[in-house]
C-alpha cells in the first residue's frame, strides 16, 4: 500500500488537476476576460506544452506517491487535439481510482462517446445560467446555452455520470439564475454546485461586493426547494453537500471566500507547461518540465514531488482577509491551471 505524503500542515496529496492547454474558446468575464485575453494575447507555443507521454509519465509518478484522482482541466481541455488518447493513457495507470474532466461543454456533444470509450469516469460541466442572454454575455463569445445542454445530455447518454454542473455566482450578473438552475437539475441525477466568485488571478476585477455568500445561496434555493445538510462523501471534499428533502437529489456549495476549507485541501495543480502549483491562489509553480526533459529517473522526479509537497504551507483562503488589506500580489490565472 502506498504511503501518502503529508505537507507541513499534515495534509495528504490525493487529487492532481492537470491543465492540458492554456487556450479556451470562451472568454468568461470572471476567468479569461476579453480585454486581457484578446486577439493579440500570446498563448504558449506547442513546444513548451507537455506532451501526452510526459503527462502520463507524471501521472504514474504522482499515483505512485498517493494520488487517487486525476482531473483534466484547461483552459478548455477539449480544444486539445486527440484528448481522448491522453485519457486512455491515464486510465491505464494502476492504482488510479478516479479520472475525470472539467469542460465548458461546448465540444462535449462531439466528444462524449470517445471520452467514455477511452476510460474517462465522468465529467463536470461549467454552466453559469440557463438564461440564454445571460449565458452568452458571461461567456462573451455569444455561445448559446442550448449547445451546452446538448453536451450534458450526450455525456449522460454516454455514461459519464454522475455529471456535476458548476455555476460561478456573481452578484448582479447571474444571481437571478440560482433558483432556475436548481429547479432545472432537481431530480435529473446531475449534481449542481454553486461556486462563490473567487479572487483567482489578477485579471478578473474581483471585488468582495460581487460575492454571493454560500448561506444566501442555500437560503434562496431552500425557499423554493427545501434543503437539509448532508454529510461529506470524504475528508477534504470541496463542496458542502445539501440534499432536497423531497428526494430530488443534492446540490453542493463551494465557499472558498466565506467558509474556507484550506485545512483539508489535498489538491495540487499542474499547468500545461509543467509547473506544479500547490494552491489555486499560488504565485509561482515548481518546474517539472525541465526534470521530464532531462535524464532524471522516475524516482528522482518522485523525490522532488515529495520535497515540494512536504514543504507546503498554503492556506490562502483562510488568510484572505489579511491578505486583501495589503497590496495585491500577483497570482497565477485560473485559466492557466484549471479551477
N, C-alpha and C positions, 0 to 999 in steps of 0.2 A: 504494500500500500504506500502511495506517495505521501511523504511528509510535507505538509503545506508550509510555505514560507510565511513569516509574520513580519509586519512592518514595526516601526519603533513604537507604535501605539497598539500593538498586538492584533492587528487586522490581517487576515489571510488574503492572498490573491486568488480569487476564484473565477473572475469574469474578465475576459480580454475583448476589447472592442477594436476592430481593425478597420481603419479607413482605407478603402481601395482606390479612391480618387479624391482629388480636391475640387473636382468640377461638379456642377449641378445644372439642370435645365430649368430650375425655378430660381427666382430672386426674392425669396420671402423676406419681408421687411425686417423681421426680428433676427434673421440669420445671415443672409447674403444680400444686403441692400444694394440696389442697382447703382446708387451714387458711388459706391466703393467698388463693387464687382461688376463694373460696366464693360463695354466692348473692348476697351484697351487694357483691362486687367490681365496681368501676366500669370497664368496658371503654370504649374510645374511641368517641365518637359518630360517626355516619356522616360528618358534615360535616368532620371532621378527618382522615379516611382518604383517601388518594389515590384518585382516580377511575381507571378503566381507561385513559382518554385520557391522564391525567397520567403513569401508569406507563409506557405505551407511548412517550410522548414522551421520558421519561428513558431508557428502554431504547435508543431510537435514538441519543440523545446519547452514552451510555456505549459502545455498539458503535462509534460513530464515533471514540471515544478508545482503542479497542483491546480492549474486552471481546469475548470469543468465546463465552462460555457464560452463559446466564441460568437460574437455578433459582428456581422459585416455592416459597415456604415460608409459614409462619404463625408462631404459631398453627397451625390446620389449614386449609390453603388451600382444600380442597373445601367448606368451610362458606360460603365467599364465593359469593354467588349469581351464576350465569351465568359462572363462572370460565373456561369454555371460550371465551367471547367475548374475554377478555383473551389467552388462549393464541393465538387466531387473529391478534390484532393484533401480538403479539410475533413470531409465526412468520413474519410478512411482512417483518421487518426485514432488509434486505440486509446480508450480512456476518456475521450470527449463525450460528454453526456448530452449537450445541447448545442445545436448550430442554428443560428437564426440570422435575420437580416432586417434592417430598418430602411424603409423606402418612402418616397413621396407618392408612390402608387401610379405615377404617370406611365410607366412601361410594364406594370405588373400583369396586365391582361395578356401581353405577348409572352411574358417570361415565366409565368406561374408553373405551368406544366413541366418545363425544362428544369426549373429550380427544384421542384419536388423530386423529379426523377434523379437528379444529381445527388440528393441526400439532404436537402435543406429541411429542417424540422418545422419551422413556422415563420411567420413574418409579422412585423409591426409596421403599420402604415400611418404616416403623418397626415392628419386631416383637420384643419382648423375651423371649418364651418361647413354646414350644408347649404347655406345661402350662397347661391352662385356668384352674386355680385361681391359679397364679402370675400369669398374664397379667391376669386380672380384678383381682387385688389391686394390680398395678402401675398399670393404667390407672385404677383407683379409681372407675370408673363401672359396673362389672360387665359390661363388654363382652366377648362370647365370642371366643375366638381363631378359631373356625371361620369367622366372618364376615370376618375379615381374610384368612384363607387363600383364601376365595372371591373376595375382591377381587384378590388376587395372581394367581389363575387367570384372572380376567376381563381383567386387564392383559396377561397372556401371550397370551390368545386375540386381543386387540385389536392386538397387535403393539407394545406399549410396552416394548420389550426393547432391551438386556439389563436385566432387573429387578435392582435392588440391594435387599438386605434389611439394615436397620440394627438391631443389637442392642446396647443400652447394658447393660453388665455391672456389676452392683453386688454386692459380696461379701455373702453371707448372704441374698440376696434371690433372684437368678436365676442365680447362677454354676453351679448344678447343672444348668442347661439348656444349657450351652455345647455339649457333645458331641451331645446330642439334636438341637439346631438344625443342627449340621454334618452329621449323618447325613441329616436330612430334606432338606436342599437340595443335598447331594452328588449330582452327576450331573443336576441339574434344569435347568441353564443359568442359574439365578439366581446372583448373586454375593453371598454372605453376608459382612457386615462387622461386626466386633466393635469396640465403642467403649468405651474406658476412661471410667468415670464421672468427669465433669468438674465443676470448681467454677465453673460458669456462673451468673451472677446471685448473689443473696444469700438466696434463699428455700428452697433445696432441702436445707439441712442437710448440705452436703458435708463429708466427713472423708477424709483420706488413707487411713485404715484401710479405707474402703469400696471402694477402688480395687483391681480385679484387674489386675495388670500384664500388658501385652501378651505378654511372654515366657511367663508362666504359661498364658495362653490358648492360645498356639501349642503349648506342651508338652502340654496336655490333649488337644487335637484330634489332634495328631500321634501320640499313643499309640494312638489308635483308628483314625485315617485318616492315614497318613503324609503329611507335607507337605515341600515344599522351597521355598526363596525364589525369587521371580520378579522380574524387572526391572520398574521403574516404567513405566507407559504414557507418561508425560510428566513434565517437570520441574515440581515443585510438587504432584504428586499427593498427596492427603492420606493415603490408606491405603497401608500397606506390604503388598505382594502376596505371597501364598504359593499354590502350586498343589499339588493332590493328585498324588502320584507315580503313581497308577493311571489318571490321565487324567480324573478325575471333576470337573474344573473348578477353581475357585480360591476363596480367601477373601481378605478384606482386614482389616487391623488398624489402627485409628485410635488412636494412642497419645499423645494430647496431653499427658498427665501424665508418663509415664516416658520418652518419647522425642520431645520437642518437635520440631516441624517449622516453626517460625516463619521460619527463614531462607529458605524457599522459598514462603512464603504469598503468593498472588496474588489473594486474595478480599476483597471489600467486601460489606457488607450494608445494605440499605435497609429501614427499618422501614415499617410500614403507614401511618404518618402522615408519611412522607417525610424521616426523619432518616437520614443516611448514617453508618454505623459502619465504621471501618477495622480493627476487631478484634472477634472474637466475645466477648472479655472487656472490651470498652470500657465506659466510664462515661458518656460524652457523645457525642452524634452531631452531625452538621452539618445544619442545616435547609435542605432543598431544596424543601419545600412552599412556603415563602414566595417563593422565586425563581420557581417554576412559576406561582404565583398573582399575580405582579407582571407588569410589562411587559418582563421580561428576554427577550432573544433566546436562541435555541439556543446560539449561540456564546458569549454571556456566561455561560450556565449551564455550558457545556463548560469555559470558562476557570476556573470555580470548582471543577469536578471536578479539573482539573489542579493547581490550587493546594492543594486538600485532600490529594490523593494524594501530591503532591510533598513535603509536609511529614511524611508518615507515617514513624514510627519504631517502631511497635508490635511487641513480641515478648514478650507477657505470659507465655506458657508457658515460655519459656527463663529467665525471671526469677522463676518461681513460688515457688521455694524461699525466696528472699529476701523476696518479697512477702508470703508467708503468715506470716512471722515478725513482720510489722508488723500494726497494727490493720487489720481488713478494710475495704477501700474499697468503696464502692457500685459495683456493676456492673449493666449492663443485663441483663434476664432473657432467657434463650434463647427463651422462648415469644414474646417481643416481636420478635425479629429473625431467628428461624429458626436451625437448627443449622449 
